[in-house]
Amino acid sequence: MPTVPFMPGFSATFKVISMKPIRINDYCFDRIHLWVQYDWKVPQFVEVVVEVFYPKNRKANGLVMFNHGFLIGNDLLFYPKKIIGAFLGDNPLFGINPSNYYNYSEAIVERNWAMAFVSASHTQVQGLPWTDIGGNPRVGQEAYAAASYLIKYGVTDFFYKTEPQGRNDSFFDAGLAERSKFMVSNNVIFAGHSVGGAHAQAAACGFESLHEIGRSQCRPFDPVIFDREFLPAYTERLSKWDPSERANPVGLLQLSPVDQKMSFIMPGMEPYRQALASRKMPMAMVVGECDCACLDKSVPPAWSEKSSVATQFTQLSPSSTGSWAVVSQVKNGSHCGYLTDKSDLCSLADMQSQCGRAKGKTPYTAAGDEAAFTTSLMKQFIDIYPGSDGFGGNFDDWINSGFITWLNRESPDGRVGLMPFPSGNFVDWNAPATS
C-alpha cells in the first residue's frame, strides 16, 4: 500500500480503494484518475493519475505542477498489475506516489497555493530509472493538460457532472461543481526534477507553443480528456476551452534537469527552451556540484562552467532574447539530494562508481539538508507572486526580487552552501539588452 504524505512530519498508509480526500490541518490530499488523448484527431492515449494538495478553503492562489523524475513510468508488469487491480479497486499508477518523494508541501501553505504531480503509463524497466532518459515532450504536454483540468474542474473524476451546458448537461450536479473547484486563478508554476525538470520546460511554454511546436515535432497537442476506458465521457478539446480555464504559466523551477535527443524517438526540449528564452517570466535552474546526471549525462548538459559549451541554460538564456533565466549551483549537491524520501532507484545516479564528480566529496543524500533547502527554495519562489496575480514587474524587478536576494548568498538557508560564479555572485544570468 502506498504512503500518503501530508505536511512535513505527517504520513499515513491507506488502501486506495474508494479513496476520499484526506485532510490534515488546513490542506487536503486527493487523487484523480484520467485518460488523456494527446490530440483530438489522433488516437493516441495515456493513462494518468494526478496527486494534489490543495487548501481546504478551496481558494488556492496558484498551482505548482511538478514533473517527477526517476519513477516516470512503470515496470514490465504494469498490464498484469492493471488487470488484477481492476478487480481489487487498485491501479499500479497509484503506487508511483511521487508526492512522497517530492513532499515540498510546507512551501505552499503561507501563500495558500496548491501543488500537484502527474504519473503516467509510460514504459520503464524496473531497476533502471533512466529508461525514460528525458527528451519526450509528451510528458510536458500531460503536465499542462493535467494542470488545466485542475483549474477548470478541480478535484473530481466526474468532470462531466460539473458542466451545465453541452453534451454532459443531463448529468449536471451544481453541488459537485462547487465542491470540486479549488483555484481562484489559472496561474501555474511548472517545476520538475531530473528528466521531469526538462519536461517542465515544455509545459511552461503554454498551450499555444505546445500546440505549435508539437505539430512541428509530429507530436500534435490539442487534447481531449476521458474519465475511463470503456464508454467514457469526455471533455471538449483544449483549444475550445476559454483561456481562463487553461493553465497560465507564470514561472519555471528546474531541479537538475536532464534532457536527451535521439532522432525521431526523443526530439528533446531545445525548441521549447528557445520559446522560453523570450518569455518574460521568472525561471530558475538549480544544479549540483556532484551531479553527473545533469552535468555530464544529459544532452545537452544542464549547465557548464565552460562558457563555450552549449547547455540547457545557454539555450534558455541567450542575452539577445531578453531571457529571465537564472542558475545556481549547490556545493556538494547531488542528483537525488532534492528528494524528501530515499529511493534506491534514484541513488544509483549518485554512486561514486558512476559519478567522478562525487569522488573525494560528500554529496547530499535524500531526505536531508538539500531537501530542506529545496522546500525553502520553492517557498521563496512562490513568495514573489502577490495574491492570485502573476509576477507584475520587469527584468530588474525579478533580479532584485526577494527570491534572488535570498538565493544570491553563500548559504541561503544557513545550512546548504552555493558555489560562487566568476562574478562573485551565487546566482548567474545573462542580462538582456532591454528589460
VEXGU-764699 format. One line per field, with one value per residue (C-alpha): residue number from 1; residue in one letter; z, x, y. Coordinates in steps of 0.02 Angstrom, whole numbers, plus 50000, padded with zeros to 5 digits. Layout:
N
k = (NUM ...)
r = (a ...)
pz = (Z ...)
px = (X ...)
py = (Y ...)
***
This chain:
435
k = (1 2 3 4 5 6 7 8 9 10 11 12 13 14 15 16 17 18 19 20 21 22 23 24 25 26 27 28 29 30 31 32 33 34 35 36 37 38 39 40 41 42 43 44 45 46 47 48 49 50 51 52 53 54 55 56 57 58 59 60 61 62 63 64 65 66 67 68 69 70 71 72 73 74 75 76 77 78 79 80 81 82 83 84 85 86 87 88 89 90 91 92 93 94 95 96 97 98 99 100 101 102 103 104 105 106 107 108 109 110 111 112 113 114 115 116 117 118 119 120 121 122 123 124 125 126 127 128 129 130 131 132 133 134 135 136 137 138 139 140 141 142 143 144 145 146 147 148 149 150 151 152 153 154 155 156 157 158 159 160 161 162 163 164 165 166 167 168 169 170 171 172 173 174 175 176 177 178 179 180 181 182 183 184 185 186 187 188 189 190 191 192 193 194 195 196 197 198 199 200 201 202 203 204 205 206 207 208 209 210 211 212 213 214 215 216 217 218 219 220 221 222 223 224 225 226 227 228 229 230 231 232 233 234 235 236 237 238 239 240 241 242 243 244 245 246 247 248 249 250 251 252 253 254 255 256 257 258 259 260 261 262 263 264 265 266 267 268 269 270 271 272 273 274 275 276 277 278 279 280 281 282 283 284 285 286 287 288 289 290 291 292 293 294 295 296 297 298 299 300 301 302 303 304 305 306 307 308 309 310 311 312 313 314 315 316 317 318 319 320 321 322 323 324 325 326 327 328 329 330 331 332 333 334 335 336 337 338 339 340 341 342 343 344 345 346 347 348 349 350 351 352 353 354 355 356 357 358 359 360 361 362 363 364 365 366 367 368 369 370 371 372 373 374 375 376 377 378 379 380 381 382 383 384 385 386 387 388 389 390 391 392 393 394 395 396 397 398 399 400 401 402 403 404 405 406 407 408 409 410 411 412 413 414 415 416 417 418 419 420 421 422 423 424 425 426 427 428 429 430 431 432 433 434 435)
r = (m p t v p f m p g f s a t f k v i s m k p i r i n d y c f d r i h l w v q y d w k v p q f v e v v v e v f y p k n r k a n g l v m f n h g f l i g n d l l f y p k k i i g a f l g d n p l f g i n p s n y y n y s e a i v e r n w a m a f v s a s h t q v q g l p w t d i g g n p r v g q e a y a a a s y l i k y g v t d f f y k t e p q g r n d s f f d a g l a e r s k f m v s n n v i f a g h s v g g a h a q a a a c g f e s l h e i g r s q c r p f d p v i f d r e f l p a y t e r l s k w d p s e r a n p v g l l q l s p v d q k m s f i m p g m e p y r q a l a s r k m p m a m v v g e c d c a c l d k s v p p a w s e k s s v a t q f t q l s p s s t g s w a v v s q v k n g s h c g y l t d k s d l c s l a d m q s q c g r a k g k t p y t a a g d e a a f t t s l m k q f i d i y p g s d g f g g n f d d w i n s g f i t w l n r e s p d g r v g l m p f p s g n f v d w n a p a t s)
pz = (50000 49959 50085 50075 50126 50210 50281 50343 50488 50440 50337 50339 50241 50161 50039 49879 49864 49856 49919 49978 50007 50160 50264 50390 50464 50326 50174 50083 49980 49839 49680 49509 49380 49195 49015 48900 48711 48657 48506 48463 48286 48333 48426 48547 48733 48900 49071 49209 49396 49471 49655 49725 49888 49898 50035 50119 50091 49903 49866 49803 49731 49612 49573 49571 49442 49475 49348 49442 49383 49415 49427 49271 49220 49264 49265 49139 49247 49226 49123 49231 49384 49297 49257 49436 49504 49404 49520 49678 49650 49636 49499 49478 49442 49622 49682 49600 49731 49677 49813 49939 49859 49824 49976 49975 50038 50176 50039 49975 50139 50178 50008 50001 49843 49783 49720 49603 49523 49370 49350 49179 49098 49007 48993 49119 49159 49345 49416 49276 49322 49166 49047 49018 48997 48950 48784 48773 48759 48781 48968 48973 48872 49002 49143 49053 49017 49198 49265 49151 49207 49390 49352 49258 49351 49515 49614 49534 49413 49364 49265 49154 49303 49328 49154 49147 48957 48814 48790 48975 49036 49083 49220 49290 49478 49540 49711 49641 49534 49687 49795 49665 49614 49722 49617 49612 49468 49324 49370 49369 49414 49318 49409 49398 49444 49331 49170 49247 49251 49062 49041 49143 49015 48885 48998 49046 48865 48875 48759 48601 48598 48646 48503 48376 48423 48446 48270 48202 48301 48242 48418 48393 48550 48567 48699 48749 48923 48961 49126 49087 48954 48908 48858 48925 48950 48876 48876 48735 48657 48746 48606 48635 48819 48874 48902 49086 49103 49035 49135 49129 49157 49274 49323 49293 49427 49370 49487 49395 49229 49117 48931 48786 48598 48487 48313 48299 48459 48581 48495 48653 48730 48637 48537 48700 48780 48628 48653 48839 48805 48753 48888 49019 49162 49317 49277 49394 49375 49514 49483 49600 49609 49613 49493 49347 49284 49235 49208 49110 49051 48998 48814 48818 48996 49110 49141 49121 49199 49022 48929 48762 48799 48735 48880 48925 49017 48871 48761 48891 48915 48759 48802 48632 48679 48847 48944 49128 49165 49313 49380 49545 49593 49760 49842 49862 49780 49711 49590 49725 49872 49825 49870 50033 50044 49996 49833 49787 49604 49609 49718 49576 49488 49635 49657 49659 49537 49415 49450 49453 49517 49684 49719 49872 49916 50023 49913 49994 50007 50002 50149 50214 50209 50020 50025 50161 50056 49908 50013 50062 49880 49821 49960 49915 49731 49770 49882 49733 49671 49760 49795 49643 49521 49416 49431 49378 49365 49233 49224 49351 49472 49451 49479 49633 49697 49867 49787 49701 49854 49963 49840 49800 49960 50007 50113 50084 50219 50337 50304 50118 50028 49849 49730 49677 49494 49419 49450 49636 49638 49686 49551 49368 49223 49056 49070 48924 48810 48865 49016)
px = (50000 50066 50116 50012 50114 50035 50128 50306 50309 50145 50117 50000 49965 49796 49715 49672 49502 49365 49487 49412 49503 49614 49628 49758 49765 49711 49756 49679 49758 49669 49699 49618 49621 49601 49645 49719 49707 49852 49761 49578 49622 49749 49701 49848 49807 49895 49826 49869 49848 49859 49903 49857 49874 49750 49688 49527 49455 49465 49539 49712 49801 49903 49963 50135 50131 50280 50353 50440 50598 50665 50497 50418 50334 50301 50386 50357 50218 50110 49974 49960 49950 49819 49710 49721 49690 49530 49455 49531 49497 49683 49795 49985 49996 49943 50100 50218 50167 50281 50215 50304 50474 50444 50343 50376 50200 50265 50317 50140 50049 50090 50031 49884 49941 49907 50032 50005 50100 50065 50106 50077 50083 50248 50361 50501 50608 50613 50783 50835 50774 50850 50747 50647 50804 50713 50682 50498 50389 50232 50265 50264 50104 50025 50075 49998 49837 49826 49854 49718 49599 49627 49592 49431 49359 49453 49471 49346 49349 49170 49204 49053 48938 49007 48960 48790 48793 48847 48848 48853 48716 48597 48721 48745 48770 48788 48842 48984 49043 49052 49138 49268 49349 49489 49577 49543 49664 49739 49919 50038 50221 50287 50427 50520 50671 50789 50700 50549 50644 50663 50483 50429 50517 50393 50241 50296 50283 50094 49960 49998 50183 50144 50021 50138 50299 50209 50144 50320 50387 50246 50176 50015 49935 49753 49698 49533 49517 49416 49353 49377 49424 49253 49103 49188 49129 49249 49289 49295 49467 49580 49578 49391 49413 49408 49586 49544 49512 49683 49844 49933 50121 50193 50357 50478 50583 50704 50800 50947 50854 50905 50868 50909 50893 50882 50817 50628 50614 50664 50663 50720 50666 50776 50631 50538 50691 50704 50522 50551 50706 50599 50467 50462 50434 50535 50638 50763 50877 50973 51112 51229 51418 51421 51278 51342 51167 51127 51303 51380 51249 51114 51113 51143 51209 51100 51243 51432 51568 51640 51553 51594 51487 51309 51194 51010 51046 51132 50984 50866 50965 51040 51057 50988 50814 50796 50789 50741 50826 50945 51051 51133 51245 51235 51402 51411 51240 51191 51058 50947 50976 50818 50709 50612 50619 50754 50743 50860 50824 50873 51026 51105 51136 51243 51353 51537 51574 51455 51499 51677 51618 51574 51746 51828 51669 51517 51364 51196 51079 50889 50784 50922 50981 50967 50785 50750 50840 50728 50572 50639 50685 50509 50433 50541 50494 50308 50327 50362 50183 50063 49893 49819 49916 50067 50234 50199 50373 50509 50678 50757 50615 50644 50832 50803 50659 50657 50689 50851 50907 50880 50966 51114 51208 51341 51214 51035 50958 51108 51141 51167 51306 51311 51458 51513 51518 51663 51562 51567 51378 51293 51161 51208 51110 51134 51075 50959 50992 50825 50724)
py = (50000 50173 50304 50461 50614 50763 50911 50881 50761 50678 50523 50376 50219 50192 50073 50162 50078 50210 50339 50503 50667 50663 50821 50872 51046 51167 51059 50912 50774 50683 50582 50598 50459 50507 50466 50597 50590 50700 50769 50752 50697 50564 50402 50406 50398 50394 50348 50471 50488 50662 50684 50854 50952 51096 51214 51162 51336 51299 51469 51423 51575 51468 51292 51212 51072 50958 50837 50698 50615 50441 50350 50423 50263 50082 49915 49775 49703 49858 49774 49616 49728 49834 49683 49618 49792 49807 49675 49748 49933 49967 50036 50019 50206 50239 50151 50275 50404 50549 50665 50555 50589 50774 50825 51012 51047 51161 51284 51313 51347 51528 51593 51471 51382 51205 51076 50929 50784 50677 50493 50417 50245 50264 50112 50090 49938 49903 49946 50064 50238 50314 50208 50367 50472 50631 50712 50664 50820 50713 50712 50901 50901 50786 50904 51052 50956 50898 51075 51142 51004 51050 51233 51201 51052 51038 50876 50759 50613 50657 50815 50786 50815 50992 51058 51145 51151 51039 50853 50814 50933 50793 50741 50916 50923 51102 51043 50938 51081 51193 51061 51013 51177 51245 51379 51566 51595 51496 51538 51390 51370 51221 51131 50967 50862 50766 50716 50799 50963 50956 50901 51053 51163 51106 51128 51303 51361 51364 51299 51396 51347 51167 51160 51241 51150 50985 50994 51027 50876 50761 50763 50863 50932 50981 50856 50782 50708 50550 50481 50296 50169 50098 50205 50361 50537 50664 50848 50972 50983 51106 51236 51256 51300 51480 51544 51574 51387 51338 51342 51510 51479 51612 51528 51384 51297 51162 51046 50966 50950 50804 50806 50690 50693 50541 50571 50548 50445 50582 50752 50842 51005 51129 51205 51233 51315 51428 51477 51510 51616 51764 51737 51875 51756 51705 51549 51469 51318 51231 51104 51011 51014 50823 50793 50690 50651 50830 50898 50753 50628 50749 50800 50944 50967 51071 51193 51203 51309 51325 51465 51384 51230 51230 51188 51193 51354 51439 51390 51463 51622 51698 51883 51934 51870 51957 51794 51795 51627 51614 51470 51421 51275 51185 51145 50955 50949 50779 50718 50644 50761 50856 50705 50706 50516 50393 50295 50153 50186 50369 50336 50238 50404 50465 50311 50362 50221 50306 50488 50554 50723 50642 50569 50645 50739 50704 50734 50761 50613 50611 50671 50783 50962 50981 50926 51055 51185 51140 51169 51341 51375 51338 51442 51591 51570 51567 51720 51834 51811 51931 51855 51771 51880 51836 51922 52101 52176 52187 52100 52218 52185 51998 52011 52120 52014 51932 51763 51815 51915 51762 51643 51754 51712 51585 51491 51550 51440 51435 51250 51218 51311 51375 51383 51558 51609 51709 51867 51830 51805 51643 51667 51685 51759 51842 52020 52060 52206 52275 52227)
***
